[in-house]
């Protein structure tokens, strides 16, 4: 079985980034990934991911200097 993660930076653009976690779970994804999760508090993101029962497959780190 193929296991895919929803790229929340690209998918569900009509929703706020935090709402995309739930949309991905409802669409059947078991994982999510995103480029820049730093616009929201970490605790909010962690709680939403846990509540949606999805895994964080990937997120990009800041580019730095």
PDBQT receptor file of N, H, CA, C and O in Angstrom, charges set to zero:
ATOM      1  N   UNK A   1       0.838  -1.177   0.000  1.00  0.00    +0.000 N 
ATOM      2  CA  UNK A   1       0.000   0.000   0.000  1.00  0.00    +0.000 C 
ATOM      3  C   UNK A   1       0.887   1.246   0.000  1.00  0.00    +0.000 C 
ATOM      4  O   UNK A   1       1.866   1.322   0.743  1.00  0.00    +0.000 OA
ATOM      5  N   UNK A   2       0.540   2.206  -0.829  1.00  0.00    +0.000 N 
ATOM      6  H   UNK A   2      -0.255   2.145  -1.432  1.00  0.00    +0.000 HD
ATOM      7  CA  UNK A   2       1.280   3.463  -0.881  1.00  0.00    +0.000 C 
ATOM      8  C   UNK A   2       0.835   4.351   0.273  1.00  0.00    +0.000 C 
ATOM      9  O   UNK A   2      -0.360   4.510   0.526  1.00  0.00    +0.000 OA
ATOM     10  N   UNK A   3       1.797   4.918   0.961  1.00  0.00    +0.000 N 
ATOM     11  H   UNK A   3       2.768   4.789   0.756  1.00  0.00    +0.000 HD
ATOM     12  CA  UNK A   3       1.510   5.847   2.059  1.00  0.00    +0.000 C 
ATOM     13  C   UNK A   3       1.984   7.232   1.629  1.00  0.00    +0.000 C 
ATOM     14  O   UNK A   3       3.166   7.430   1.350  1.00  0.00    +0.000 OA
ATOM     15  N   UNK A   4       1.072   8.174   1.579  1.00  0.00    +0.000 N 
ATOM     16  H   UNK A   4       0.111   8.014   1.806  1.00  0.00    +0.000 HD
ATOM     17  CA  UNK A   4       1.391   9.510   1.112  1.00  0.00    +0.000 C 
ATOM     18  C   UNK A   4       1.163  10.541   2.212  1.00  0.00    +0.000 C 
ATOM     19  O   UNK A   4       0.287  10.384   3.063  1.00  0.00    +0.000 OA
ATOM     20  N   UNK A   5       1.967  11.596   2.175  1.00  0.00    +0.000 N 
ATOM     21  H   UNK A   5       2.678  11.724   1.484  1.00  0.00    +0.000 HD
ATOM     22  CA  UNK A   5       1.780  12.725   3.077  1.00  0.00    +0.000 C 
ATOM     23  C   UNK A   5       1.275  13.905   2.254  1.00  0.00    +0.000 C 
ATOM     24  O   UNK A   5       1.750  14.141   1.144  1.00  0.00    +0.000 OA
ATOM     25  N   UNK A   6       0.330  14.630   2.791  1.00  0.00    +0.000 N 
ATOM     26  H   UNK A   6      -0.056  14.438   3.694  1.00  0.00    +0.000 HD
ATOM     27  CA  UNK A   6      -0.203  15.815   2.122  1.00  0.00    +0.000 C 
ATOM     28  C   UNK A   6       0.750  16.982   2.344  1.00  0.00    +0.000 C 
ATOM     29  O   UNK A   6       1.126  17.275   3.479  1.00  0.00    +0.000 OA
ATOM     30  N   UNK A   7       1.140  17.648   1.258  1.00  0.00    +0.000 N 
ATOM     31  H   UNK A   7       0.834  17.410   0.336  1.00  0.00    +0.000 HD
ATOM     32  CA  UNK A   7       1.966  18.838   1.366  1.00  0.00    +0.000 C 
ATOM     33  C   UNK A   7       1.037  20.016   1.622  1.00  0.00    +0.000 C 
ATOM     34  O   UNK A   7       0.370  20.500   0.707  1.00  0.00    +0.000 OA
ATOM     35  N   UNK A   8       0.996  20.469   2.856  1.00  0.00    +0.000 N 
ATOM     36  H   UNK A   8       1.538  20.076   3.599  1.00  0.00    +0.000 HD
ATOM     37  CA  UNK A   8       0.047  21.504   3.255  1.00  0.00    +0.000 C 
ATOM     38  C   UNK A   8       0.442  22.887   2.776  1.00  0.00    +0.000 C 
ATOM     39  O   UNK A   8      -0.354  23.822   2.865  1.00  0.00    +0.000 OA
ATOM     40  N   UNK A   9       1.646  23.033   2.275  1.00  0.00    +0.000 N 
ATOM     41  H   UNK A   9       2.293  22.274   2.203  1.00  0.00    +0.000 HD
ATOM     42  CA  UNK A   9       2.036  24.318   1.685  1.00  0.00    +0.000 C 
ATOM     43  C   UNK A   9       1.372  24.494   0.320  1.00  0.00    +0.000 C 
ATOM     44  O   UNK A   9       1.212  25.617  -0.160  1.00  0.00    +0.000 OA
ATOM     45  N   UNK A  10       0.987  23.377  -0.302  1.00  0.00    +0.000 N 
ATOM     46  H   UNK A  10       1.117  22.465   0.088  1.00  0.00    +0.000 HD
ATOM     47  CA  UNK A  10       0.406  23.415  -1.640  1.00  0.00    +0.000 C 
ATOM     48  C   UNK A  10      -1.062  23.005  -1.684  1.00  0.00    +0.000 C 
ATOM     49  O   UNK A  10      -1.832  23.533  -2.486  1.00  0.00    +0.000 OA
ATOM     50  N   UNK A  11      -1.443  22.083  -0.838  1.00  0.00    +0.000 N 
ATOM     51  H   UNK A  11      -0.817  21.655  -0.186  1.00  0.00    +0.000 HD
ATOM     52  CA  UNK A  11      -2.797  21.542  -0.890  1.00  0.00    +0.000 C 
ATOM     53  C   UNK A  11      -3.761  22.355  -0.025  1.00  0.00    +0.000 C 
ATOM     54  O   UNK A  11      -3.359  22.971   0.962  1.00  0.00    +0.000 OA
ATOM     55  N   UNK A  12      -5.006  22.345  -0.402  1.00  0.00    +0.000 N 
ATOM     56  H   UNK A  12      -5.332  21.845  -1.203  1.00  0.00    +0.000 HD
ATOM     57  CA  UNK A  12      -6.077  23.020   0.335  1.00  0.00    +0.000 C 
ATOM     58  C   UNK A  12      -5.802  24.521   0.514  1.00  0.00    +0.000 C 
ATOM     59  O   UNK A  12      -5.923  25.038   1.625  1.00  0.00    +0.000 OA
ATOM     60  N   UNK A  13      -5.433  25.227  -0.570  1.00  0.00    +0.000 N 
ATOM     61  H   UNK A  13      -5.335  24.807  -1.472  1.00  0.00    +0.000 HD
ATOM     62  CA  UNK A  13      -5.043  26.634  -0.443  1.00  0.00    +0.000 C 
ATOM     63  C   UNK A  13      -6.171  27.561   0.008  1.00  0.00    +0.000 C 
ATOM     64  O   UNK A  13      -5.908  28.686   0.432  1.00  0.00    +0.000 OA
ATOM     65  N   UNK A  14      -7.408  27.111  -0.077  1.00  0.00    +0.000 N 
ATOM     66  H   UNK A  14      -7.621  26.197  -0.422  1.00  0.00    +0.000 HD
ATOM     67  CA  UNK A  14      -8.540  27.934   0.348  1.00  0.00    +0.000 C 
ATOM     68  C   UNK A  14      -8.691  27.957   1.872  1.00  0.00    +0.000 C 
ATOM     69  O   UNK A  14      -9.506  28.713   2.401  1.00  0.00    +0.000 OA
ATOM     70  N   UNK A  15      -7.912  27.134   2.578  1.00  0.00    +0.000 N 
ATOM     71  H   UNK A  15      -7.251  26.519   2.148  1.00  0.00    +0.000 HD
ATOM     72  CA  UNK A  15      -7.985  27.057   4.036  1.00  0.00    +0.000 C 
ATOM     73  C   UNK A  15      -6.759  27.689   4.681  1.00  0.00    +0.000 C 
ATOM     74  O   UNK A  15      -5.693  27.766   4.071  1.00  0.00    +0.000 OA
ATOM     75  N   UNK A  16      -6.920  28.135   5.908  1.00  0.00    +0.000 N 
ATOM     76  H   UNK A  16      -7.786  28.072   6.404  1.00  0.00    +0.000 HD
ATOM     77  CA  UNK A  16      -5.770  28.584   6.700  1.00  0.00    +0.000 C 
ATOM     78  C   UNK A  16      -4.862  27.375   6.934  1.00  0.00    +0.000 C 
ATOM     79  O   UNK A  16      -5.342  26.242   6.981  1.00  0.00    +0.000 OA
ATOM     80  N   UNK A  17      -3.580  27.602   7.078  1.00  0.00    +0.000 N 
ATOM     81  H   UNK A  17      -3.190  28.522   7.040  1.00  0.00    +0.000 HD
ATOM     82  CA  UNK A  17      -2.613  26.494   7.193  1.00  0.00    +0.000 C 
ATOM     83  C   UNK A  17      -2.971  25.536   8.323  1.00  0.00    +0.000 C 
ATOM     84  O   UNK A  17      -2.815  24.325   8.161  1.00  0.00    +0.000 OA
ATOM     85  N   UNK A  18      -3.440  26.029   9.445  1.00  0.00    +0.000 N 
ATOM     86  H   UNK A  18      -3.567  27.012   9.577  1.00  0.00    +0.000 HD
ATOM     87  CA  UNK A  18      -3.762  25.158  10.576  1.00  0.00    +0.000 C 
ATOM     88  C   UNK A  18      -4.986  24.290  10.256  1.00  0.00    +0.000 C 
ATOM     89  O   UNK A  18      -5.071  23.154  10.722  1.00  0.00    +0.000 OA
ATOM     90  N   UNK A  19      -5.917  24.803   9.478  1.00  0.00    +0.000 N 
ATOM     91  H   UNK A  19      -5.847  25.726   9.099  1.00  0.00    +0.000 HD
ATOM     92  CA  UNK A  19      -7.106  24.037   9.102  1.00  0.00    +0.000 C 
ATOM     93  C   UNK A  19      -6.790  22.961   8.070  1.00  0.00    +0.000 C 
ATOM     94  O   UNK A  19      -7.560  22.015   7.905  1.00  0.00    +0.000 OA
ATOM     95  N   UNK A  20      -5.681  23.096   7.384  1.00  0.00    +0.000 N 
ATOM     96  H   UNK A  20      -5.055  23.864   7.518  1.00  0.00    +0.000 HD
ATOM     97  CA  UNK A  20      -5.293  22.126   6.360  1.00  0.00    +0.000 C 
ATOM     98  C   UNK A  20      -4.936  20.769   6.968  1.00  0.00    +0.000 C 
ATOM     99  O   UNK A  20      -5.058  19.743   6.299  1.00  0.00    +0.000 OA
ATOM    100  N   UNK A  21      -4.497  20.753   8.224  1.00  0.00    +0.000 N 
ATOM    101  H   UNK A  21      -4.398  21.586   8.767  1.00  0.00    +0.000 HD
ATOM    102  CA  UNK A  21      -4.180  19.488   8.901  1.00  0.00    +0.000 C 
ATOM    103  C   UNK A  21      -5.431  18.616   8.959  1.00  0.00    +0.000 C 
ATOM    104  O   UNK A  21      -5.389  17.436   8.612  1.00  0.00    +0.000 OA
ATOM    105  N   UNK A  22      -6.541  19.201   9.398  1.00  0.00    +0.000 N 
ATOM    106  H   UNK A  22      -6.575  20.160   9.680  1.00  0.00    +0.000 HD
ATOM    107  CA  UNK A  22      -7.800  18.456   9.472  1.00  0.00    +0.000 C 
ATOM    108  C   UNK A  22      -8.288  18.046   8.082  1.00  0.00    +0.000 C 
ATOM    109  O   UNK A  22      -8.791  16.937   7.899  1.00  0.00    +0.000 OA
ATOM    110  N   UNK A  23      -8.138  18.936   7.111  1.00  0.00    +0.000 N 
ATOM    111  H   UNK A  23      -7.729  19.836   7.259  1.00  0.00    +0.000 HD
ATOM    112  CA  UNK A  23      -8.576  18.621   5.749  1.00  0.00    +0.000 C 
ATOM    113  C   UNK A  23      -7.796  17.434   5.201  1.00  0.00    +0.000 C 
ATOM    114  O   UNK A  23      -8.366  16.569   4.537  1.00  0.00    +0.000 OA
ATOM    115  N   UNK A  24      -6.505  17.389   5.472  1.00  0.00    +0.000 N 
ATOM    116  H   UNK A  24      -6.041  18.092   6.011  1.00  0.00    +0.000 HD
ATOM    117  CA  UNK A  24      -5.688  16.271   5.008  1.00  0.00    +0.000 C 
ATOM    118  C   UNK A  24      -6.128  14.964   5.662  1.00  0.00    +0.000 C 
ATOM    119  O   UNK A  24      -6.239  13.936   4.993  1.00  0.00    +0.000 OA
ATOM    120  N   UNK A  25      -6.377  15.005   6.962  1.00  0.00    +0.000 N 
ATOM    121  H   UNK A  25      -6.287  15.840   7.505  1.00  0.00    +0.000 HD
ATOM    122  CA  UNK A  25      -6.830  13.803   7.667  1.00  0.00    +0.000 C 
ATOM    123  C   UNK A  25      -8.175  13.329   7.111  1.00  0.00    +0.000 C 
ATOM    124  O   UNK A  25      -8.375  12.133   6.902  1.00  0.00    +0.000 OA
ATOM    125  N   UNK A  26      -9.089  14.262   6.875  1.00  0.00    +0.000 N 
ATOM    126  H   UNK A  26      -8.927  15.234   7.044  1.00  0.00    +0.000 HD
ATOM    127  CA  UNK A  26     -10.404  13.898   6.335  1.00  0.00    +0.000 C 
ATOM    128  C   UNK A  26     -10.299  13.347   4.918  1.00  0.00    +0.000 C 
ATOM    129  O   UNK A  26     -11.141  12.554   4.496  1.00  0.00    +0.000 OA
ATOM    130  N   UNK A  27      -9.272  13.761   4.181  1.00  0.00    +0.000 N 
ATOM    131  H   UNK A  27      -8.588  14.405   4.524  1.00  0.00    +0.000 HD
ATOM    132  CA  UNK A  27      -9.060  13.261   2.819  1.00  0.00    +0.000 C 
ATOM    133  C   UNK A  27      -8.373  11.904   2.806  1.00  0.00    +0.000 C 
ATOM    134  O   UNK A  27      -8.183  11.315   1.741  1.00  0.00    +0.000 OA
ATOM    135  N   UNK A  28      -7.993  11.398   3.993  1.00  0.00    +0.000 N 
ATOM    136  H   UNK A  28      -8.146  11.876   4.857  1.00  0.00    +0.000 HD
ATOM    137  CA  UNK A  28      -7.413  10.068   4.081  1.00  0.00    +0.000 C 
ATOM    138  C   UNK A  28      -5.895  10.007   4.174  1.00  0.00    +0.000 C 
ATOM    139  O   UNK A  28      -5.320   8.919   4.177  1.00  0.00    +0.000 OA
ATOM    140  N   UNK A  29      -5.245  11.153   4.248  1.00  0.00    +0.000 N 
ATOM    141  H   UNK A  29      -5.712  12.037   4.245  1.00  0.00    +0.000 HD
ATOM    142  CA  UNK A  29      -3.790  11.152   4.397  1.00  0.00    +0.000 C 
ATOM    143  C   UNK A  29      -3.419  10.770   5.825  1.00  0.00    +0.000 C 
ATOM    144  O   UNK A  29      -4.112  11.134   6.776  1.00  0.00    +0.000 OA
ATOM    145  N   UNK A  30      -2.323  10.035   5.966  1.00  0.00    +0.000 N 
ATOM    146  H   UNK A  30      -1.761   9.739   5.195  1.00  0.00    +0.000 HD
ATOM    147  CA  UNK A  30      -1.864   9.646   7.297  1.00  0.00    +0.000 C 
ATOM    148  C   UNK A  30      -0.694  10.497   7.764  1.00  0.00    +0.000 C 
ATOM    149  O   UNK A  30      -0.246  10.386   8.905  1.00  0.00    +0.000 OA
ATOM    150  N   UNK A  31      -0.205  11.349   6.867  1.00  0.00    +0.000 N 
ATOM    151  H   UNK A  31      -0.569  11.439   5.940  1.00  0.00    +0.000 HD
ATOM    152  CA  UNK A  31       0.902  12.233   7.203  1.00  0.00    +0.000 C 
ATOM    153  C   UNK A  31       0.745  13.575   6.528  1.00  0.00    +0.000 C 
ATOM    154  O   UNK A  31       0.025  13.713   5.539  1.00  0.00    +0.000 OA
ATOM    155  N   UNK A  32       1.433  14.567   7.081  1.00  0.00    +0.000 N 
ATOM    156  H   UNK A  32       2.017  14.454   7.885  1.00  0.00    +0.000 HD
ATOM    157  CA  UNK A  32       1.423  15.913   6.504  1.00  0.00    +0.000 C 
ATOM    158  C   UNK A  32       2.851  16.434   6.459  1.00  0.00    +0.000 C 
ATOM    159  O   UNK A  32       3.714  16.011   7.228  1.00  0.00    +0.000 OA
ATOM    160  N   UNK A  33       3.075  17.358   5.542  1.00  0.00    +0.000 N 
ATOM    161  H   UNK A  33       2.374  17.702   4.917  1.00  0.00    +0.000 HD
ATOM    162  CA  UNK A  33       4.363  18.048   5.471  1.00  0.00    +0.000 C 
ATOM    163  C   UNK A  33       4.077  19.492   5.106  1.00  0.00    +0.000 C 
ATOM    164  O   UNK A  33       3.054  19.793   4.490  1.00  0.00    +0.000 OA
ATOM    165  N   UNK A  34       4.971  20.373   5.481  1.00  0.00    +0.000 N 
ATOM    166  H   UNK A  34       5.802  20.128   5.981  1.00  0.00    +0.000 HD
ATOM    167  CA  UNK A  34       4.786  21.791   5.204  1.00  0.00    +0.000 C 
ATOM    168  C   UNK A  34       6.136  22.465   5.168  1.00  0.00    +0.000 C 
ATOM    169  O   UNK A  34       7.097  22.012   5.789  1.00  0.00    +0.000 OA
ATOM    170  N   UNK A  35       6.191  23.565   4.424  1.00  0.00    +0.000 N 
ATOM    171  H   UNK A  35       5.410  23.934   3.919  1.00  0.00    +0.000 HD
ATOM    172  CA  UNK A  35       7.460  24.265   4.237  1.00  0.00    +0.000 C 
ATOM    173  C   UNK A  35       7.797  25.167   5.418  1.00  0.00    +0.000 C 
ATOM    174  O   UNK A  35       8.907  25.103   5.947  1.00  0.00    +0.000 OA
ATOM    175  N   UNK A  36       6.871  25.988   5.829  1.00  0.00    +0.000 N 
ATOM    176  H   UNK A  36       5.970  26.040   5.400  1.00  0.00    +0.000 HD
ATOM    177  CA  UNK A  36       7.182  26.992   6.848  1.00  0.00    +0.000 C 
ATOM    178  C   UNK A  36       6.100  27.044   7.920  1.00  0.00    +0.000 C 
ATOM    179  O   UNK A  36       5.162  27.834   7.811  1.00  0.00    +0.000 OA
ATOM    180  N   UNK A  37       6.217  26.216   8.948  1.00  0.00    +0.000 N 
ATOM    181  H   UNK A  37       6.979  25.575   9.036  1.00  0.00    +0.000 HD
ATOM    182  CA  UNK A  37       5.189  26.204   9.987  1.00  0.00    +0.000 C 
ATOM    183  C   UNK A  37       5.404  27.268  11.067  1.00  0.00    +0.000 C 
ATOM    184  O   UNK A  37       4.720  27.253  12.090  1.00  0.00    +0.000 OA
ATOM    185  N   UNK A  38       6.326  28.173  10.854  1.00  0.00    +0.000 N 
ATOM    186  H   UNK A  38       6.882  28.185  10.023  1.00  0.00    +0.000 HD
ATOM    187  CA  UNK A  38       6.752  29.079  11.920  1.00  0.00    +0.000 C 
ATOM    188  C   UNK A  38       5.810  30.246  12.164  1.00  0.00    +0.000 C 
ATOM    189  O   UNK A  38       6.026  31.015  13.100  1.00  0.00    +0.000 OA
ATOM    190  N   UNK A  39       4.775  30.401  11.353  1.00  0.00    +0.000 N 
ATOM    191  H   UNK A  39       4.599  29.776  10.593  1.00  0.00    +0.000 HD
ATOM    192  CA  UNK A  39       3.830  31.496  11.541  1.00  0.00    +0.000 C 
ATOM    193  C   UNK A  39       2.810  31.195  12.635  1.00  0.00    +0.000 C 
ATOM    194  O   UNK A  39       2.058  32.080  13.044  1.00  0.00    +0.000 OA
ATOM    195  N   UNK A  40       2.782  29.956  13.109  1.00  0.00    +0.000 N 
ATOM    196  H   UNK A  40       3.393  29.237  12.778  1.00  0.00    +0.000 HD
ATOM    197  CA  UNK A  40       1.832  29.591  14.163  1.00  0.00    +0.000 C 
ATOM    198  C   UNK A  40       2.593  29.064  15.377  1.00  0.00    +0.000 C 
ATOM    199  O   UNK A  40       3.687  28.518  15.238  1.00  0.00    +0.000 OA
ATOM    200  N   UNK A  41       2.018  29.226  16.557  1.00  0.00    +0.000 N 
ATOM    201  H   UNK A  41       1.129  29.669  16.670  1.00  0.00    +0.000 HD
ATOM    202  CA  UNK A  41       2.674  28.709  17.757  1.00  0.00    +0.000 C 
ATOM    203  C   UNK A  41       2.854  27.189  17.691  1.00  0.00    +0.000 C 
ATOM    204  O   UNK A  41       1.971  26.463  17.234  1.00  0.00    +0.000 OA
ATOM    205  N   UNK A  42       3.986  26.738  18.145  1.00  0.00    +0.000 N 
ATOM    206  H   UNK A  42       4.704  27.328  18.516  1.00  0.00    +0.000 HD
ATOM    207  CA  UNK A  42       4.297  25.302  18.106  1.00  0.00    +0.000 C 
ATOM    208  C   UNK A  42       3.238  24.469  18.817  1.00  0.00    +0.000 C 
ATOM    209  O   UNK A  42       2.831  23.423  18.310  1.00  0.00    +0.000 OA
ATOM    210  N   UNK A  43       2.790  24.919  19.979  1.00  0.00    +0.000 N 
ATOM    211  H   UNK A  43       3.121  25.768  20.390  1.00  0.00    +0.000 HD
ATOM    212  CA  UNK A  43       1.815  24.149  20.753  1.00  0.00    +0.000 C 
ATOM    213  C   UNK A  43       0.502  23.979  19.984  1.00  0.00    +0.000 C 
ATOM    214  O   UNK A  43      -0.141  22.934  20.077  1.00  0.00    +0.000 OA
ATOM    215  N   UNK A  44       0.109  24.993  19.235  1.00  0.00    +0.000 N 
ATOM    216  H   UNK A  44       0.631  25.842  19.159  1.00  0.00    +0.000 HD
ATOM    217  CA  UNK A  44      -1.124  24.920  18.440  1.00  0.00    +0.000 C 
ATOM    218  C   UNK A  44      -0.968  23.877  17.333  1.00  0.00    +0.000 C 
ATOM    219  O   UNK A  44      -1.861  23.059  17.113  1.00  0.00    +0.000 OA
ATOM    220  N   UNK A  45       0.155  23.909  16.650  1.00  0.00    +0.000 N 
ATOM    221  H   UNK A  45       0.881  24.574  16.829  1.00  0.00    +0.000 HD
ATOM    222  CA  UNK A  45       0.404  22.950  15.576  1.00  0.00    +0.000 C 
ATOM    223  C   UNK A  45       0.476  21.522  16.117  1.00  0.00    +0.000 C 
ATOM    224  O   UNK A  45      -0.120  20.612  15.542  1.00  0.00    +0.000 OA
ATOM    225  N   UNK A  46       1.189  21.323  17.199  1.00  0.00    +0.000 N 
ATOM    226  H   UNK A  46       1.673  22.062  17.666  1.00  0.00    +0.000 HD
ATOM    227  CA  UNK A  46       1.318  19.989  17.793  1.00  0.00    +0.000 C 
ATOM    228  C   UNK A  46      -0.054  19.453  18.204  1.00  0.00    +0.000 C 
ATOM    229  O   UNK A  46      -0.370  18.292  17.944  1.00  0.00    +0.000 OA
ATOM    230  N   UNK A  47      -0.858  20.286  18.838  1.00  0.00    +0.000 N 
ATOM    231  H   UNK A  47      -0.601  21.229  19.050  1.00  0.00    +0.000 HD
ATOM    232  CA  UNK A  47      -2.188  19.848  19.273  1.00  0.00    +0.000 C 
ATOM    233  C   UNK A  47      -3.055  19.472  18.074  1.00  0.00    +0.000 C 
ATOM    234  O   UNK A  47      -3.769  18.470  18.117  1.00  0.00    +0.000 OA
ATOM    235  N   UNK A  48      -3.000  20.265  17.010  1.00  0.00    +0.000 N 
ATOM    236  H   UNK A  48      -2.420  21.079  16.976  1.00  0.00    +0.000 HD
ATOM    237  CA  UNK A  48      -3.827  19.996  15.833  1.00  0.00    +0.000 C 
ATOM    238  C   UNK A  48      -3.406  18.694  15.164  1.00  0.00    +0.000 C 
ATOM    239  O   UNK A  48      -4.255  17.907  14.746  1.00  0.00    +0.000 OA
ATOM    240  N   UNK A  49      -2.106  18.463  15.063  1.00  0.00    +0.000 N 
ATOM    241  H   UNK A  49      -1.416  19.102  15.403  1.00  0.00    +0.000 HD
ATOM    242  CA  UNK A  49      -1.597  17.226  14.456  1.00  0.00    +0.000 C 
ATOM    243  C   UNK A  49      -2.013  16.018  15.290  1.00  0.00    +0.000 C 
ATOM    244  O   UNK A  49      -2.441  15.002  14.742  1.00  0.00    +0.000 OA
ATOM    245  N   UNK A  50      -1.890  16.125  16.594  1.00  0.00    +0.000 N 
ATOM    246  H   UNK A  50      -1.542  16.950  17.039  1.00  0.00    +0.000 HD
ATOM    247  CA  UNK A  50      -2.306  15.018  17.475  1.00  0.00    +0.000 C 
ATOM    248  C   UNK A  50      -3.803  14.761  17.374  1.00  0.00    +0.000 C 
ATOM    249  O   UNK A  50      -4.237  13.614  17.267  1.00  0.00    +0.000 OA
ATOM    250  N   UNK A  51      -4.592  15.835  17.409  1.00  0.00    +0.000 N 
ATOM    251  H   UNK A  51      -4.240  16.767  17.497  1.00  0.00    +0.000 HD
ATOM    252  CA  UNK A  51      -6.052  15.675  17.339  1.00  0.00    +0.000 C 
ATOM    253  C   UNK A  51      -6.498  15.052  16.026  1.00  0.00    +0.000 C 
ATOM    254  O   UNK A  51      -7.477  14.307  15.991  1.00  0.00    +0.000 OA
ATOM    255  N   UNK A  52      -5.787  15.352  14.949  1.00  0.00    +0.000 N 
ATOM    256  H   UNK A  52      -4.992  15.958  14.977  1.00  0.00    +0.000 HD
ATOM    257  CA  UNK A  52      -6.133  14.810  13.631  1.00  0.00    +0.000 C 
ATOM    258  C   UNK A  52      -5.570  13.407  13.417  1.00  0.00    +0.000 C 
ATOM    259  O   UNK A  52      -5.904  12.753  12.428  1.00  0.00    +0.000 OA
ATOM    260  N   UNK A  53      -4.732  12.943  14.320  1.00  0.00    +0.000 N 
ATOM    261  H   UNK A  53      -4.461  13.473  15.123  1.00  0.00    +0.000 HD
ATOM    262  CA  UNK A  53      -4.113  11.610  14.243  1.00  0.00    +0.000 C 
ATOM    263  C   UNK A  53      -3.325  11.408  12.954  1.00  0.00    +0.000 C 
ATOM    264  O   UNK A  53      -3.418  10.363  12.310  1.00  0.00    +0.000 OA
ATOM    265  N   UNK A  54      -2.545  12.431  12.589  1.00  0.00    +0.000 N 
ATOM    266  H   UNK A  54      -2.469  13.280  13.112  1.00  0.00    +0.000 HD
ATOM    267  CA  UNK A  54      -1.645  12.317  11.451  1.00  0.00    +0.000 C 
ATOM    268  C   UNK A  54      -0.215  12.483  11.943  1.00  0.00    +0.000 C 
ATOM    269  O   UNK A  54       0.029  13.004  13.032  1.00  0.00    +0.000 OA
ATOM    270  N   UNK A  55       0.716  12.034  11.129  1.00  0.00    +0.000 N 
ATOM    271  H   UNK A  55       0.518  11.610  10.245  1.00  0.00    +0.000 HD
ATOM    272  CA  UNK A  55       2.138  12.179  11.449  1.00  0.00    +0.000 C 
ATOM    273  C   UNK A  55       2.708  13.346  10.659  1.00  0.00    +0.000 C 
ATOM    274  O   UNK A  55       2.253  13.640   9.553  1.00  0.00    +0.000 OA
ATOM    275  N   UNK A  56       3.698  14.005  11.227  1.00  0.00    +0.000 N 
ATOM    276  H   UNK A  56       4.068  13.766  12.125  1.00  0.00    +0.000 HD
ATOM    277  CA  UNK A  56       4.433  15.029  10.482  1.00  0.00    +0.000 C 
ATOM    278  C   UNK A  56       5.574  14.315   9.781  1.00  0.00    +0.000 C 
ATOM    279  O   UNK A  56       6.502  13.820  10.420  1.00  0.00    +0.000 OA
ATOM    280  N   UNK A  57       5.494  14.269   8.462  1.00  0.00    +0.000 N 
ATOM    281  H   UNK A  57       4.740  14.671   7.943  1.00  0.00    +0.000 HD
ATOM    282  CA  UNK A  57       6.497  13.554   7.679  1.00  0.00    +0.000 C 
ATOM    283  C   UNK A  57       7.714  14.431   7.393  1.00  0.00    +0.000 C 
ATOM    284  O   UNK A  57       8.831  13.929   7.266  1.00  0.00    +0.000 OA
ATOM    285  N   UNK A  58       7.493  15.744   7.292  1.00  0.00    +0.000 N 
ATOM    286  H   UNK A  58       6.586  16.152   7.396  1.00  0.00    +0.000 HD
ATOM    287  CA  UNK A  58       8.588  16.632   6.916  1.00  0.00    +0.000 C 
ATOM    288  C   UNK A  58       8.195  18.074   7.168  1.00  0.00    +0.000 C 
ATOM    289  O   UNK A  58       7.045  18.455   6.950  1.00  0.00    +0.000 OA
ATOM    290  N   UNK A  59       9.144  18.877   7.627  1.00  0.00    +0.000 N 
ATOM    291  H   UNK A  59      10.078  18.567   7.804  1.00  0.00    +0.000 HD
ATOM    292  CA  UNK A  59       8.988  20.326   7.563  1.00  0.00    +0.000 C 
ATOM    293  C   UNK A  59      10.359  20.930   7.358  1.00  0.00    +0.000 C 
ATOM    294  O   UNK A  59      11.362  20.422   7.859  1.00  0.00    +0.000 OA
ATOM    295  N   UNK A  60      10.388  22.015   6.617  1.00  0.00    +0.000 N 
ATOM    296  H   UNK A  60       9.574  22.428   6.210  1.00  0.00    +0.000 HD
ATOM    297  CA  UNK A  60      11.661  22.657   6.281  1.00  0.00    +0.000 C 
ATOM    298  C   UNK A  60      12.145  23.529   7.429  1.00  0.00    +0.000 C 
ATOM    299  O   UNK A  60      11.355  24.155   8.137  1.00  0.00    +0.000 OA
ATOM    300  N   UNK A  61      13.441  23.555   7.591  1.00  0.00    +0.000 N 
ATOM    301  H   UNK A  61      14.083  23.047   7.016  1.00  0.00    +0.000 HD
ATOM    302  CA  UNK A  61      14.061  24.423   8.589  1.00  0.00    +0.000 C 
ATOM    303  C   UNK A  61      14.342  25.778   7.958  1.00  0.00    +0.000 C 
ATOM    304  O   UNK A  61      14.437  25.877   6.735  1.00  0.00    +0.000 OA
ATOM    305  N   UNK A  62      14.476  26.819   8.765  1.00  0.00    +0.000 N 
ATOM    306  H   UNK A  62      14.398  26.738   9.758  1.00  0.00    +0.000 HD
ATOM    307  CA  UNK A  62      14.815  28.120   8.208  1.00  0.00    +0.000 C 
ATOM    308  C   UNK A  62      16.150  28.034   7.430  1.00  0.00    +0.000 C 
ATOM    309  O   UNK A  62      17.048  27.281   7.806  1.00  0.00    +0.000 OA
ATOM    310  N   UNK A  63      16.256  28.803   6.366  1.00  0.00    +0.000 N 
ATOM    311  H   UNK A  63      15.526  29.415   6.061  1.00  0.00    +0.000 HD
ATOM    312  CA  UNK A  63      17.431  28.734   5.500  1.00  0.00    +0.000 C 
ATOM    313  C   UNK A  63      18.699  29.213   6.187  1.00  0.00    +0.000 C 
ATOM    314  O   UNK A  63      19.782  28.720   5.873  1.00  0.00    +0.000 OA
ATOM    315  N   UNK A  64      18.601  30.152   7.108  1.00  0.00    +0.000 N 
ATOM    316  H   UNK A  64      17.721  30.552   7.363  1.00  0.00    +0.000 HD
ATOM    317  CA  UNK A  64      19.788  30.663   7.785  1.00  0.00    +0.000 C 
ATOM    318  C   UNK A  64      20.552  31.652   6.910  1.00  0.00    +0.000 C 
ATOM    319  O   UNK A  64      20.023  32.173   5.928  1.00  0.00    +0.000 OA
ATOM    320  N   UNK A  65      21.787  31.895   7.280  1.00  0.00    +0.000 N 
ATOM    321  H   UNK A  65      22.217  31.472   8.078  1.00  0.00    +0.000 HD
ATOM    322  CA  UNK A  65      22.592  32.881   6.548  1.00  0.00    +0.000 C 
ATOM    323  C   UNK A  65      23.255  32.270   5.342  1.00  0.00    +0.000 C 
ATOM    324  O   UNK A  65      23.969  32.960   4.614  1.00  0.00    +0.000 OA
TER     325      UNK A  65
